[in-house]
């Protein structure tokens, strides 16, 4: 991941932090517990999880990208949580941890949110989380960024960039909003869905304005080429910071966006297997730092 992408993640974090914190609260994580953050990225979610479980708990963050992992490690150190957070590289479909290692697992914009094998990832999460532990899968699920211009925004949503990470021609069952079925198919029980809404409104602070400009660039890369000519003109007029009609300059501007969370519970094993699996869960508590 290049420096520009890392900067965009940092700049837009202020938009995600409040709704993501709300979703973490719905997980009802136990103080002092040991958890896993899969696809920990720039470390925002990992930090919120660590704060939610208190000073006696520990979070292991795992990401496939070494640059993101290094960036997250610096971020964790800046907020003084290095003793409560471990960060390492690894593949979500082949987790480098033993069975029943964690009390819970979480993932944001990774598992179920992209062209990867969701079933394989869910099977791995079920394996490394103890029985009756929870798995929460969160992702950015919608946004309204162009108030007063619903036609243009609808057309932007229908572009390849606008429907990402869902792919044109993909099976409907693979859409991230169908994760309830994927969780149940993977054997999870007590499956639920939650949503948290983030809002911003004029007058925009410098931080929020900068974040929204970055979000426009991240959300619709290349979308302009797919728009009809009238929409392209409107897009340039409303969505470019150098335009006299830039939408963020409107005195009544507001934006809304949602993060969704799908949660499932790892079931108790069949009676014949309960000794080995539960023993693994108990043994795992001896070493909370798993990376």
CORMORA-V687246 format. One record per residue. D_CENTER is the distance of its C-alpha to the mean C-alpha in Angstrom with 1 decimal. Layout:
D_CENTER + D_CENTER
This chain:
17.1 + 19.6 + 20.1 + 19.5 + 15.9 + 15.3 + 17.1 + 15.1 + 11.8 + 14.0 + 15.7 + 13.0 + 11.3 + 13.9 + 12.7 + 9.2 + 10.7 + 12.9 + 10.9 + 8.1 + 11.3 + 12.8 + 10.3 + 10.9 + 14.5 + 14.7 + 14.0 + 17.4 + 17.1 + 20.6 + 21.9 + 22.8 + 20.6 + 19.1 + 15.5 + 13.3 + 9.8 + 9.3 + 7.9 + 8.3 + 8.8 + 10.7 + 10.6 + 9.5 + 7.5 + 10.4 + 12.9 + 12.0 + 12.3 + 15.5 + 16.9 + 16.4 + 18.5 + 21.1 + 23.4 + 24.4 + 21.0 + 19.2 + 15.7 + 15.5 + 12.7 + 12.9 + 12.2 + 14.5 + 15.2 + 17.9 + 17.7 + 14.1 + 15.2 + 18.3 + 16.6 + 14.3 + 17.6 + 19.4 + 17.0 + 17.2 + 20.9 + 21.3 + 20.2 + 22.4 + 20.1 + 21.2 + 23.2 + 20.4 + 17.7 + 18.3 + 16.4 + 17.4 + 17.1 + 16.8 + 16.0 + 13.6 + 16.5 + 19.0 + 17.9 + 20.6 + 21.2 + 23.9 + 23.8 + 22.8 + 21.8 + 19.1 + 19.3 + 15.7 + 12.5 + 8.8 + 5.8 + 2.0 + 3.3 + 6.3 + 8.5 + 10.0 + 8.5 + 11.3 + 15.0 + 14.8 + 16.6 + 14.5 + 17.6 + 18.1 + 14.7 + 15.1 + 18.7 + 17.7 + 15.5 + 18.4 + 20.7 + 19.4 + 18.8 + 22.1 + 23.6 + 22.5 + 19.3 + 16.1 + 12.9 + 9.9 + 7.2 + 4.7 + 4.2 + 6.6 + 9.8 + 12.8 + 14.7 + 18.4 + 19.3 + 23.0 + 24.8 + 28.2 + 27.5 + 26.1 + 27.9 + 26.6 + 23.0 + 23.5 + 25.0 + 22.1 + 19.7 + 22.0 + 21.9 + 20.2 + 17.8 + 17.3 + 16.4 + 14.1 + 12.4 + 14.9 + 18.3 + 21.7 + 23.7 + 21.0 + 21.7 + 20.4 + 19.5 + 16.8 + 14.9 + 11.5 + 13.3 + 15.7 + 13.7 + 16.3 + 18.9 + 17.1 + 16.6 + 20.2 + 21.5 + 20.0 + 22.1 + 19.7 + 21.5 + 21.0 + 18.0 + 16.6 + 14.3 + 13.4 + 12.4 + 12.4 + 14.0 + 14.1 + 17.5 + 19.6 + 23.3 + 26.4 + 27.7 + 24.6 + 24.5 + 24.6 + 21.1 + 19.6 + 21.8 + 20.8 + 17.1 + 18.0 + 20.2 + 17.5 + 15.2 + 18.2 + 18.7 + 15.2 + 15.0 + 18.5 + 19.7 + 22.9 + 22.8 + 26.1 + 28.1 + 27.3 + 28.5 + 32.1 + 34.4 + 34.4 + 30.6 + 30.5 + 32.9 + 31.0 + 27.7 + 29.5 + 31.2 + 28.1 + 25.2 + 27.0 + 27.4 + 31.0 + 32.0 + 34.3 + 32.3 + 28.8 + 26.9 + 25.4 + 29.0 + 29.8 + 31.0 + 29.3 + 25.9 + 22.9 + 19.3 + 17.0 + 13.4 + 11.4 + 8.1 + 8.9 + 8.8 + 11.1 + 13.0 + 16.0 + 18.6 + 20.3 + 23.9 + 27.0 + 28.7 + 32.1 + 34.9 + 36.3 + 33.2 + 32.3 + 34.2 + 32.5 + 28.9 + 29.4 + 31.3 + 28.4 + 26.2 + 29.0 + 29.6 + 26.1 + 26.4 + 28.9 + 26.5 + 23.2 + 22.4 + 21.5 + 21.1
